[in-house]
Amino acid sequence: MADDAQGDDAIEGQDRQEFERHRREILGDLAPVGPMETALAERIARLSWQLEQAGQLENEALNHLIEKETSNPLAKLAESLLTEGVDLMGDDPETDPDLAVGRAVAKDFSGERVLERLSIYEEQIQSRLFTAMADLRRLQRTRRP
């Protein structure tokens, strides 16, 4: 079963050994007894892994958007035209490297909305995780006096 869990939950590019270590730690911490508790504990391990990965995906997407903003050929040209600390382009918000994050987010939110979708995905995982944790606690309370 551990091999199945690894194959299903560690997607391409992720460290399967790291997922398995995460899974073992979560199962050890939750100490499930019986098949229902084990199923819920496995779900919690999988969802907590997915939540962690969603955060990393969000960071990578933002980094990609920023890279697209800062690799703009016109911005590079403007940077090369700097002479003795004087920006010949002025303080143009469309080329100011200090505003690259803001430009990237603004463009994304007015276009593809990748960051927003990743945030919604993360919230959905978190909701399912909290539900599974509540279900496990409820089940464990009925077993323990």
Secondary structure, DSSP 4 states (H G I P E B T S, - for coil): -HHHHHHHHS-TTS-HHHHHHHHHHHHHHH---HHHHHHHHHHHHHHHHHHHHHHHHHHHHHHHHHHHHHT-HHHHHHHHT-BTTB-TT-S-TTT-GGGHHHHHHHHHHHTT-HHHHHHHHHHHHHHHHHHHHHHHHHHHHHH--
